[in-house]
């Protein structure tokens, strides 16, 4: 086996940029929803980066637009659940409120992403 | 000592089955017959464990008899010249009986997560050694015989076979049932993850399986359910960012660390039925062995496993708190 196979490749900078952008949009919204302890919103920002990288890594493996359209909503729902359960490590109780907040921040950034894509590409 | 001999016997039983199946497969020219041989073996070995486990829960004294029976069946499967399918049936039944008895014994004897993890860890290495023909089936059988004798002696000691009665006030509630279903869903999902491994690393991946299963239990005992599940997820994420062999090994390690966790929490959901709990988790691996749904992307697998384990842990904790509250009502309300 060639030697380079054993070496780690650096993280895709494109994915990291998109993840950072999403965190910049979603974290202030999370803060505005009442989660104002630094521990809470900083963890949320980190969670956002992780979930976004995983989502985009997965989406980049899809071959055609039909598959993309079919999986995007279930994948986004999985991301919401992932972020909810990860946020539980810093947020105590009030599960319903946290779930709604995560759902809201994700829906907002998704819609903003769709709008931005329309503006930038057309 | 009990755990040592059970782990050793697990290694030898899986190794014996692997070696005997490989022997049969090498003399068989028909590919369909080979597939049928492995399918029948898997069906009996994995699918029968819940039934055998339930029987041993109802009659715990049969555990002592199940171990020599398993040895006899394994011997018949290896040596008996009764046709390839009959031999696969014997091997599957022997494997099933041993796993149900051994699993039931470990879950009865130990309440922490480390011991079930150690018990299940050795099978993968034995299977790899057997399937690749590194050790002959006769040698594995000899180890099985020695382990069985040692286990039978240990079982004669009072207090080894702990009876599992239903805890006071314990009922299978809806959250507990949901927790159980989430755990079994997680095992089923994980069953689809075990894709083909490169033959270059015939022993490397099984060793990582072993390390992951053993480490998962110890880490869970040390750090608790929540932190372990989070650690496994972060490890999976890290592994997905590393390409090549190190990434694959790290991902395999992370996924295998969840195995003792699911087994342990399943047994906590059914504290009076340890054999059934062990058998159900084994049975859930069957869909992965039989249904060809294609490979589930590793990213989706890591996320889904984390969500399922977190939700299961949350439901279990909530149910436990509610049960404890019901058992010991607030002193202010007592009057």
Contacts between the chains, C-beta under 8 A, distances in Angstrom:
chain1	res1	chain2	res2	distance
A	1	B	200	7.6
A	1	B	245	7.5
A	4	B	244	8.0
A	5	B	243	7.7
A	5	B	244	4.2
A	5	B	245	6.4
A	6	B	244	5.5
A	6	B	245	5.8
A	6	B	246	6.3
A	7	B	243	8.0
A	7	B	244	7.0
A	8	B	241	7.4
A	8	B	242	4.4
A	8	B	243	6.6
A	8	B	244	7.7
A	8	B	246	6.7
A	8	B	247	7.3
A	9	B	242	7.7
A	9	B	243	4.7
A	11	B	241	5.5
A	50	B	237	5.7
A	51	B	303	7.8
A	53	B	237	7.8
A	53	B	241	7.8
A	54	B	237	6.7
A	54	B	240	7.2
A	54	B	299	4.7
A	54	B	302	7.1
A	54	B	303	6.2
A	55	B	299	7.7
A	57	B	240	6.8
A	57	B	299	5.4
A	58	B	297	5.4
A	58	B	299	4.2
A	58	B	300	6.1
A	61	B	297	6.3
A	75	B	300	7.7
A	78	B	300	7.1
A	78	B	303	5.4
A	78	B	304	6.9
A	78	B	307	7.1
A	79	B	303	7.7
A	81	B	307	4.9
A	82	B	303	5.1
A	82	B	306	6.6
A	82	B	307	6.1
A	85	B	306	6.8
A	85	B	307	5.9
A	85	B	310	4.0
A	85	B	311	7.1
A	86	B	230	7.6
A	86	B	233	7.9
A	88	B	310	7.3
A	88	B	314	7.6
A	89	B	226	7.0
A	89	B	230	6.4
